[in-house]
Amino acid sequence: MGTHPPKRERFDLSRGINVDPKGIARAVEEFRVEDFGLYLARPTPGRVQFHYLESWVLPGLGLRITDFWFNPGHELDQDFYIDVVSVDVHDTEWITTDLYLDLTVRTGEGVEVLDTGELLDAVVSGFVSRDTATDTLERTYRTVEALTAHDYDLPRWLSSIGVFATWRRHPPIG
């Protein structure tokens, strides 16, 4: 795919839209702001792989966690997808900057880190500073360690640190 600048995504709570990195605005069914982050749920029209997504943007952890609702025949072996991001929070707008690294979580089974080469290419190309890359890697290591310590149970890990993220398809902890 080639090296590219970090992708920015906007979540406009006042207008009820999610603006993707290409500038396409999509209606959000639900936004919810909690002390620890922003929840959103929306359909994904035109996507072959999945038809719906739920995400939590967690500024304190520098993560965006997504549950994709895959279409039959397009399922991936994952329960959650995590983007390592930076987050800027304004009154009614949240902006994430994707920092290239992603993780896939399989509850009770494992976690896989993706796109390390993309991050390194971005540093070499000058899109990301060495300090930002170091911070991104350290956040990724902390996330992997935390998931491992909680038997790859994302909701259990999050609830252990006071992040009580609720999902439409996953039962609440407790």
N, C-alpha and C positions, 0 to 999 in steps of 0.2 A: 504494500500500500504506500510506501514512501514516507519520509519524515514529514510531519505536519505540526503546526503550532498547537498548543493545548486547546482543546475544545471547551467552549463556554456554553453553559445552558442556563436559561432564566426561568424562574418560577414566579409568575406575577399573580399574587394572591388577590389583588383588587380586581383584576380582569378575569380571574379563574382560568388562566392559561399557562401552559408549559411551552417555552420557546426553545427548540432544539438548536444545536450548533449551526445548522444551515439556515436558521431564521424562520423555520416553519412553526407556527403557533398551533397548539392542540388544546382542546378543551379538557379541563381536569374535572372529574366528578367530585372529588373531595380533596380539600387541603385541610390539614389540621396542624396547628402549631402547639408544640409542647415545650417545656423548659429545655429539653435536651435536643430538640430538632423539629424538622418539618416532615410531615407525612403527606403523600399524594397518591391518588389512585385515578387511573384513567384508562380508557380503551386505546388500542393502538391500530386504528384503521389503516388498511393497506399493507400491513406486515404479514408476510407469509408464515414466519416462524412462530409468532405469538399474537394473541388477540387482546391482552390486557396486561397491565403492570401496576405494581404497588412499590413505592420507594419510601425510604426514610433517608433524609439528608441530616447528617449528624456533625455539626460544626466542631464540637469538642473532640471528636475522634478523627475528623478529616476524612469521613467516609460517606458514600452514598450506597445504601444497601437496597437491592431490588429483587423482587420476586416476580419473575416472568411467568405468565400463564400461557404455556406453549400449546400450539395447535397439534392435533393428532398427526403423528408422523414426523414431527419436528422437535420432539422432546430432547433435552440435553440432560446429562447426568449431573444435575445440580439442583439444590434447593434454594440457594441464594447466590446472587452475583453482587460483588462488592467492587465499586470504583474507589480508588484513592483520589481524593479531591481536596481543593481548597474551597472555602465557602465564605462569601461576603453576604452579610445579612443587612438589609435596609428595612424601612418600615413595612412595606407590603411587597417587597421583592427580594428574593434570594437568588444568588448567582453562584453556580459551581464552575470551577475550572478543573477539568479532568487532568490528572497528573500521570496518565499513561498506564500505571500499574492497576491490574484487576485481580480479583481472587474469586474462585468458585468454591462454594461450600456444599458438601454433601453431609447432611446431618448424620452424626455418629460414625462417619467413614473417613472424612479427610477434607483438606483444603489444598487448592492448587493456585500458585501465583502465575499470572499470565503477563505477557508483554514487557518483560524486562528489557529486551532488545530495543523496543520502541522508546522506552525511557532513556536508555543510553544513547540512541541515535538523536533524540531531542537535545540532549546535553551537548553532543558533538556539533550539532547544527546551530546551537545557540538559542534554541527555543526555551530551554529551561536551564537555570543556573546550577552550578555544582551543589550549592547549599540547598536549593529546592529539591534536587534529586536525592541528596543525603537525607533530608527530612522525609521525603516520600518513601524511601527504602526503610527508614527507621519506623515509620508508622505501619508499613506493611509487616515488618518483623514483629512489632508489638501485637498486631492483629492476629497473625499466625500463631504466636505464642499463646495468646488469650484463648483462641479457638481450640488449640490443642489441649490446653489445661481444662477446658470444659467439654471434652470429648466431641469436639466439632459440632456443638449445639449452640448455634448463634443466638437464639432467643434466651437461652440460659445464661450465656456469657453476658449479653447486654443487660439482662435484669440484675445480674450480680453487681453491676456498676451503676445501677439506678436508671438505666435506660429501658423503660417499660414500653417497648415498641409493640404495637398491636397490628395484626395482619388479618385480612379477610379470610385467608385460607389456612392459617396456622393457629392452633389453640393458644390462648394466653398462658403465661407461666403462673403457677400458683394456684 
